[in-house]
Amino acid sequence: MPGPLLAVDAPSLMYRAFHALPKTITGPDGTSVNALLGVSNLILQAIEIHDPRAVVLCFGEEAAPYRVELYAGYHADRPEMPEELVPQWADAPAYFGAFKWTVVHAPALEADDLLGSLAKLETAAGGTALLFTGDRDMFQCVSDDVTVLWPAGKGETEPIGPAEVRKRYGVRPDQVPDFIALRGDPSDGLPGAKGIGEKTARELLNEHDTLDALLALPMSLRPRVRQSLTDQAQELKAFRQIATLQPTGVERPPDAPTDFAGAAEAARKRSMNRLAERLDAWARA
């Protein structure tokens, strides 16, 4: 059986690597390469463990325009990209392309949407998918055939399946967008329903299953919950739509083994000499 498709949330991992590694890791021209190096190491570790049939790095808009139209506060408080990360972002397609890893960008959508589309394509074709991301929105994709690889620190990853989603949130993967709408998501600037936190959101969905079901029976709910749902019905539907992944039209990638020799050359050009040595060794193996 072929290995899983490894789809990488490139923005998520690049920011994590950028903040985890010193900016003093630089290329020959003095430009920081810490994010590129960190992401390389994370993906290579995943390749060693999971032997994927192909690797796809997904990029997209910082905030999809349609999501901002639905709620102006979406991503509104996120800071500008650090200046040391800007050239690494621009170099990412060429650098990761040297590994023979596919790099895709979602016009007018986000990297999350690409990951979700790739997961659906892979499972529809009878395969399995690994989604390498630090974004909890992706828990909605989890199934018996789709696993989230969660960065757990120190280069380790935690596989998140349906049982782990239930353990973390107390809901099913398919309930995650409704859960986010009710609880809110501070990282995305979504406030959720007033007075409804994580515990209440979980209890409501366990009892009534969906946001639509809750909005259809407000009179049977506790007064505080009833007031929030009544006052914010349209807003909560918008939050759910923002949290729900959208189709992107991306195509299922063919099998593509990593080109370790090409990757070593790309790493060496950027003064990642220890990484280049490891890649040379893999190329000779």
C-alpha positions in Angstrom: 0.0 0.0 0.0 1.3 3.5 -0.8 2.1 5.8 2.1 -0.2 8.6 3.2 -0.2 12.0 1.6 1.5 14.5 3.9 -0.1 18.0 3.5 1.7 20.7 5.4 0.2 23.9 6.8 3.2 26.0 5.7 2.3 29.3 7.3 1.6 27.6 10.7 4.9 25.7 10.7 7.0 28.6 9.3 5.8 30.9 12.1 6.4 28.2 14.7 9.9 27.5 13.4 10.7 31.2 13.1 9.9 31.8 16.8 11.6 28.6 18.0 15.0 29.0 16.3 17.4 32.0 16.5 17.2 34.6 13.8 21.0 34.5 13.7 20.8 31.3 11.6 21.5 33.0 8.3 22.4 32.3 4.7 25.6 33.6 2.9 24.0 37.0 2.4 23.1 37.4 6.1 19.4 36.8 5.6 17.7 34.7 8.2 16.9 31.1 7.2 15.7 29.8 10.6 12.1 29.2 9.5 13.1 27.4 6.3 15.5 25.2 8.3 13.0 24.5 11.1 10.3 23.5 8.7 12.7 21.3 6.7 13.6 19.4 9.9 10.0 18.9 11.0 9.0 17.6 7.6 12.0 15.3 7.3 11.2 13.8 10.7 7.6 13.2 9.6 9.0 11.5 6.4 11.2 9.2 8.5 8.3 8.1 10.6 5.4 8.0 8.1 7.0 7.5 4.7 4.5 9.6 2.8 3.8 9.0 -0.9 4.2 12.8 -1.5 4.6 16.0 0.4 2.5 19.2 -0.3 3.2 22.5 1.3 0.1 24.7 1.4 0.1 28.5 1.4 -2.8 30.9 1.1 -4.0 34.3 2.1 -3.5 35.6 5.6 -7.3 36.2 5.8 -9.6 35.1 3.0 -11.5 38.1 1.8 -14.9 36.4 2.1 -14.2 35.6 5.8 -13.4 39.3 6.5 -16.6 40.3 4.7 -18.5 38.0 7.0 -16.9 39.4 10.2 -14.6 42.4 10.1 -12.7 41.4 13.2 -11.4 38.2 11.6 -7.6 38.2 12.0 -7.8 41.9 12.6 -5.4 41.9 15.6 -2.7 39.7 14.0 0.6 41.5 13.8 2.5 42.2 10.5 4.9 39.5 9.4 8.3 39.9 11.0 10.8 41.5 8.6 13.2 38.6 9.0 10.5 36.2 7.8 9.5 38.1 4.7 12.4 37.0 2.5 12.1 33.4 3.8 8.5 33.4 2.8 9.4 34.5 -0.7 12.2 31.9 -1.0 10.0 29.0 0.3 8.7 27.8 -3.1 12.2 27.6 -4.7 13.7 26.1 -1.6 11.1 23.4 -0.8 10.7 22.8 -4.5 14.3 21.6 -4.6 13.1 18.7 -2.3 10.6 17.8 -5.0 7.9 18.8 -2.5 4.8 20.3 -4.2 4.1 24.0 -3.1 0.6 25.2 -3.7 -1.2 28.5 -3.0 -4.9 29.1 -2.6 -6.0 32.3 -4.4 -8.5 34.2 -2.2 -8.5 31.3 0.4 -6.2 30.1 3.1 -3.8 27.2 3.6 -6.4 25.5 5.8 -8.8 25.3 2.9 -6.1 23.6 0.8 -5.3 21.0 3.5 -9.0 20.2 3.8 -9.4 19.8 0.0 -6.4 17.6 -0.2 -7.6 15.4 2.6 -10.9 14.9 0.8 -9.2 14.1 -2.5 -6.9 11.6 -0.9 -9.6 9.7 1.0 -11.9 9.7 -2.0 -9.1 8.0 -4.0 -8.8 5.3 -1.2 -5.8 6.8 0.5 -5.0 8.3 3.8 -3.8 11.8 4.7 -1.6 13.4 7.3 -2.3 17.1 8.0 0.8 18.7 9.6 -0.5 21.8 11.3 -0.7 23.7 14.5 -4.2 25.0 13.7 -7.1 23.5 15.7 -9.5 24.4 13.0 -8.1 21.4 11.1 -9.6 19.0 13.7 -12.8 19.1 11.6 -11.0 17.0 8.9 -10.1 14.2 11.3 -11.4 10.7 10.5 -10.3 7.1 10.5 -8.4 8.0 7.3 -7.2 11.6 8.1 -4.9 12.4 11.0 -3.6 15.7 12.2 0.1 15.8 13.1 0.2 18.3 15.9 3.5 20.0 16.7 4.2 19.1 20.4 7.5 20.9 20.9 11.1 19.9 20.7 10.5 18.6 17.2 8.0 16.0 18.4 4.5 15.6 16.9 1.3 14.2 18.4 -1.1 12.3 16.1 -4.7 13.6 16.5 -7.4 11.2 15.5 -11.2 11.2 16.3 -10.6 10.0 19.9 -8.1 12.8 20.5 -10.5 15.5 19.1 -13.1 14.2 21.5 -10.6 14.2 24.4 -9.5 17.8 23.7 -12.9 19.4 22.8 -15.5 16.9 23.9 -17.2 16.9 20.5 -16.9 15.0 17.2 -14.6 16.3 14.4 -17.6 17.3 12.3 -19.0 19.4 15.1 -15.8 21.5 15.3 -17.1 24.5 13.2 -20.2 24.7 15.4 -18.1 24.4 18.5 -15.8 27.3 17.3 -18.8 29.4 16.5 -20.2 29.0 20.0 -17.0 29.1 22.0 -15.1 31.6 19.8 -11.5 31.5 18.7 -9.3 34.3 20.0 -6.5 33.4 17.6 -8.8 34.2 14.7 -10.5 37.1 16.4 -13.9 35.3 16.7 -15.6 36.2 20.0 -18.2 33.4 19.9 -21.5 33.6 21.8 -21.7 36.0 24.7 -21.6 34.1 28.0 -21.0 30.7 26.3 -17.5 29.3 27.0 -15.9 26.0 26.1 -17.8 23.9 28.7 -21.2 25.2 27.8 -20.5 24.9 24.1 -19.5 21.3 24.5 -22.6 20.5 26.6 -24.9 22.2 24.2 -23.6 20.3 21.2 -23.5 17.0 23.0 -27.2 17.4 23.8 -28.5 19.1 20.6 -25.8 18.1 18.0 -25.7 21.2 15.8 -25.8 25.0 15.9 -28.9 24.9 13.7 -30.7 22.6 16.1 -29.9 25.0 19.0 -31.1 28.0 17.1 -34.4 26.2 16.3 -35.3 25.6 19.9 -34.3 28.6 22.0 -37.3 28.6 24.2 -36.3 25.3 25.8 -32.8 26.5 26.7 -31.6 28.3 29.9 -32.4 32.0 29.8 -28.8 33.2 29.5 -28.1 30.8 26.7 -31.4 31.5 25.0 -30.7 35.3 25.0 -27.2 34.8 23.5 -28.5 32.5 20.7 -31.4 34.7 19.9 -29.4 38.0 19.9 -26.5 36.5 17.9 -28.2 34.0 15.6 -26.9 35.5 12.3 -23.5 36.3 13.7 -23.0 32.7 15.0 -23.9 31.4 11.5 -21.3 33.7 10.1 -18.7 32.5 12.6 -19.5 28.9 11.6 -19.1 29.7 8.0 -15.7 31.3 8.7 -14.6 28.2 10.6 -15.8 25.8 7.9 -13.1 24.9 5.3 -13.9 25.7 1.7 -13.2 23.7 -1.5 -10.2 25.0 -3.5 -10.1 23.2 -6.8 -6.7 21.8 -6.0 -5.8 18.5 -7.8 -4.6 15.4 -6.1 -0.8 15.3 -6.4 1.0 12.3 -7.9 3.5 10.2 -6.0 6.7 12.2 -5.5 9.6 10.9 -3.5 11.9 13.4 -1.8 15.0 14.4 -3.9 17.6 14.3 -1.1 20.5 15.2 -3.4 18.6 18.3 -4.8 17.6 19.2 -1.2 21.2 19.0 0.0 22.3 21.4 -2.7 19.5 23.8 -1.8 20.4 23.6 1.8 24.1 24.1 1.2 23.4 27.3 -0.9 21.7 28.7 2.1 24.5 27.8 4.5 22.5 25.0 6.2 25.6 22.8 6.2 24.6 20.3 8.9 21.3 19.7 7.2 23.0 19.4 3.8 25.3 16.7 5.3 22.2 14.7 6.6 20.5 15.0 3.2 23.7 13.9 1.4 23.8 10.8 3.6 20.1 10.0 2.8 20.8 10.5 -0.9 23.6 7.9 -0.7 21.5 5.4 1.3 
